[in-house]
Amino acid sequence: MTSPRQILVIVHQATSSPGLVGDKLRSQGYHLDIRCPALGDRLPHTLAHHRGAIVFGGPMSANDDNTLPFIRTELDWIALALASGKPYLGICLGAQMLARVLGAQVAPHPADQREIGYCDLSPVTTGRPYFTQPMAVYQWHSEGFDLPSGAVHLATGQTFPHQAFRYGDAAFGLQFHPEITTPLIDEWTTRGADQLDLPGAQPRDRHFAAHHHHGSHVDRWLEGFLSRWLDSAAWPASKSA
């Protein structure tokens, strides 16, 4: 039986884009099945027709399930995705929801700091082979997550220590935004201009300058990471580490 050539992509706004992540998956021959539960799109009852699933970020909180019904829907659905054994990738909000489903706390920084702009990320010992060296990655968030029980810590940062983790063989959470592109930086810093004055946020021009300097490195990292992620269900981490 051939593997499905379709990736389920969950976004949270009409203007959301899978960016560089989507570009790379399409270049590998995958079709993106993009759904936005916030706008009423239904989620599948099975991942039998998908190779894996990616949940992207958004301005809402993983703790908003009491006020935003689609957050509750997604939290419940993530449990189904994990049970399928298919590759799951959570980015920013998607990682925070994964952490919450696994019993970890999601909360603002205790000193009310943000990470908005390019910030340094460092691999931890258990992060290989997914992270082999420090790099700067794009961030846009005010909340972080504790490491879920049973999860493997992959990468850390100075302000928010849990930047990446793996749960089981096929579920990954990334606090940062590897999908970022120059057009997305332009859109985010325009729509979210009010956020750029908050503690920890970097000025707009620094976002573009840092992307020019660091973007190609993240691009190369993402190429390898997505391949490992898509193969994670077939090749358990315990065998590939």
Stockholm file with secondary structure:
# STOCKHOLM 1.0

chainA/1-241         MTSPRQILVIVHQATSSPGLVGDKLRSQGYHLDIRCPALGDRLPHTLAHHRGAIVFGGPMSANDDNTLPFIRTELDWIALALASGKPYLGICLGAQMLARVLGAQVAPHPADQREIGYCDLSPVTTGRPYFTQPMAVYQWHSEGFDLPSGAVHLATGQTFPHQAFRYGDAAFGLQFHPEITTPLIDEWTTRGADQLDLPGAQPRDRHFAAHHHHGSHVDRWLEGFLSRWLDSAAWPASKSA
#=GR chainA/1-241 SS CCCCCEEEEECSSTTCCCHHHHHHHHHTTCEEEEECGGGTCCCCSCCTTCSEEEECCCSSCTTGGGTCHHHHHHHHHHHHHHHHTCCEEEETHHHHHHHHHTTCCEEECTTCCCEEEEEEEEECGGGTTTCCSCEEEEEEESEEECCCTTCEEEEECSSSSCCEEEETTTEEEESSCTTCCHHHHHHHHHHTGGGGGSTTBCCHHHHHHHHHHHHHHHHHHHHHHHHHHHTTTTSCHHHHC
#=GC SS_cons         CCCCCEEEEECSSTTCCCHHHHHHHHHTTCEEEEECGGGTCCCCSCCTTCSEEEECCCSSCTTGGGTCHHHHHHHHHHHHHHHHTCCEEEETHHHHHHHHHTTCCEEECTTCCCEEEEEEEEECGGGTTTCCSCEEEEEEESEEECCCTTCEEEEECSSSSCCEEEETTTEEEESSCTTCCHHHHHHHHHHTGGGGGSTTBCCHHHHHHHHHHHHHHHHHHHHHHHHHHHTTTTSCHHHHC
//
